[in-house]
Amino acid sequence: MNNSSIVLEARGITKRFPGVLANDKVDLTLHEGEILALLGENGAGKSTLMNILYGLYQPDEGEIWLKGEQVVLKNPREAIRRGVGMVHQHFQLVPVMTVAENVMLGSEITRWFGRISRRDAAARVQSLSEKYRLAVPPRAVVEDLPVGMQQRVEIIKALYRKADILILDEPTAVLTPQEAEDLFRIMRDLKAQGVSIIFITHKLKEVLAIADTVAVMRNGQMVGTTTPDQATEASLAEMMVGRKVILRVEKGDAQPGEPVLTVEDLHVDDDLRHHVVRGLSLTVKAGEILGVAGVQGNGQREFVEALTGLRRSKNGRVLLEDKDITHKSPRYITELGVAHIPEDREKHGLVGPYSIADNMVLNRYFRRPYARGTVMNHDRIRKEGKALVAEYDVRTPSVDTPASKLSGGNKQKVIVAREFSREVKLLIANQPTRGIDVGSIEFIHKQIVAQRDRGVAVLLVSAELDEVLGLADRVAVMYEGRIVQILPIAEATRERVGLLMAGSAVEET
């Protein structure tokens, strides 16, 4: 690609926050019709750089050039006006409004006397949807759409505002494999029509499959660029982390003991009272990892919430050893020795405004040595927080930093540190590595295997088939709210499990 096709340049971008040098003289170049993958560990500075390019942050030093002109992006409105759109990892949509209403929000089409024209907006959304093969119904209510479709709405929002530079921040973190493939097709269509894309991800296979160029950041600096035909997953991981990373889970054979978790004929409804878990039964033994594989949306979330006291089941029983924990509270279940890594770390894993130290003891703050009666021992909590931050390599300037200020991977490490730093009988890990980098994934996988080897029963629920096949000793395939087959890991080939996940070749247990 020649210099005349350059549409965006970041030159020497530096950004400082209290105690953190987030970007250190970063250079980045994007060409017309290029898909540029931006890789880096959590906290490497990727999101900070993108927020600067979108006008959310102002650089302390450096220059931004758009289509040959040096610009100052004071806010997102200025970035949008100049053709830069951004799809955030956590969607910026109003659930109760229609697709068209969400898309036109802030850029309303008006007719006589300032009257908003929903019809014109819907027509334009339909036109964009057809042009880029997005297949989004303009009049559908957003909260009724699956996650992959909601992401398409965000993309249409940017295109509606005439964006020809699109920043996608962790776009596949919440997508099923099928939805991710749909997104890649959309990205290729956008590229073919001249749209330039910056694609932030942690998934190395995706980078090799979709990117034209790969840029890698580490510790706030740009450490190199490459292309997929010159790179491998191993080489990219090493660039990101600064050392060789073991991408394959290393573990010995399981030594299963007595049953710890027994689920009998469980039935659970979702929030809309749809029957989504239908007579599910399984057993997890001490010292084994039972992996639940399945396309997201087949009842996994509701299943885990019923096990952990976050949702009431309609029928069935849940036993922890010989104790019936059906319909018990989350605290009661936790106190019996159940650790839980939730799917939604923001909603169920952390209290964002609380400090890192306080989040580290959320499941035991009311007990000694962290409290005496109603009086909390804040010095002891901070001491515990510092020890766990060091042990679990949480990247933060202070244990007093609010958890909401951490990157996604560091938030996940806080949850893992809290749940793994006490004696437990059962670990329920739901999407434990979603949206985090390869170094953090390697670390969390090692911790899960270590729990198994200490005799803990592990229930792993993941939409990442590679993760299930890499960690599990047995694989339970979930389809339409049921366990359709449980396989020993030696028989759980990718092809066989994939067919079962899709509802093909279903063999009832």
Summary of the structure (lengths in Angstrom):
residues: 509
radius of gyration: 23.8
end to end distance: 55.6
largest distance: 74.5
contacts: 1695
relative contact order: 0.11
helix: 35%
strand: 27%
